[in-house]
C-alpha cells in the first residue's frame, strides 16, 4: 500500500479552507471535505477528527442496516 498524505489548502475560488486525503504514490484522492471552512483552525480540527477516529471507526452498511466485520 502506498503512503497516505493529508493536505489542506485555501481555495482561490471561495477563500475557504478544505482538506483531502490522498495516496502519495499515484496522487489519488481517497477522501475530501465536502464543506469549506472560513478558518484554517476549523479545517485542521475537522481533519484531526478524521485522523483520530478513522482507524477505529466501524463501517455501517446502509443497505443491510448492519455493521460490517472488517479486518484490522
C-alpha positions in Angstrom: 0.0 0.0 0.0 1.3 3.4 -0.8 1.8 6.2 1.7 -1.2 8.3 2.7 -1.0 12.1 2.9 -3.4 14.6 4.4 -3.4 18.0 2.7 -5.1 21.3 3.5 -5.4 24.4 1.2 -7.2 27.7 0.9 -9.4 27.9 -2.2 -8.8 30.7 -4.6 -12.4 30.5 -5.7 -14.3 31.0 -2.4 -11.4 31.8 0.0 -12.4 28.9 2.3 -10.1 26.1 3.7 -10.5 22.4 2.5 -8.7 19.2 3.2 -8.3 15.9 1.4 -6.6 12.5 2.0 -4.6 11.3 -0.9 -2.3 8.4 -1.9 1.3 9.7 -2.5 2.2 7.0 -5.0 -0.5 7.8 -7.6 -1.9 11.1 -6.4 -5.4 9.5 -6.0 -7.8 11.4 -3.8 -9.3 9.0 -1.2 -11.5 11.3 0.8 -12.2 15.0 1.0 -14.0 17.6 3.0 -17.4 18.5 1.4 -17.7 21.7 3.3 -15.3 24.6 3.3 -14.1 26.3 6.5 -13.7 30.0 7.0 -10.9 29.5 9.5 -7.8 27.4 8.9 -8.0 26.1 12.5 -11.5 24.8 11.9 -10.3 22.9 8.8 -7.5 21.4 10.9 -9.9 20.4 13.6 -12.1 18.6 11.2 -9.1 16.8 9.7 -7.9 15.8 13.2 -11.3 14.2 13.9 -11.0 12.1 10.8 -7.4 11.1 11.7 -8.2 10.2 15.3 -11.5 8.3 14.6 -10.7 6.8 11.3 -8.7 3.8 12.4 -11.2 2.7 15.0 -14.4 3.7 13.1 -16.9 0.9 12.4 -18.3 0.5 8.8 -22.1 0.7 8.6 -23.8 -0.8 5.5 -26.9 1.3 4.9 -28.4 -1.4 2.5 -28.3 -4.1 5.2 -28.6 -1.8 8.2 -25.7 -3.7 9.8 -22.1 -3.0 10.8 -19.6 -4.9 8.7 -16.9 -7.1 10.1 -13.7 -5.5 8.7 -10.2 -6.9 9.1 -7.9 -4.7 11.1 
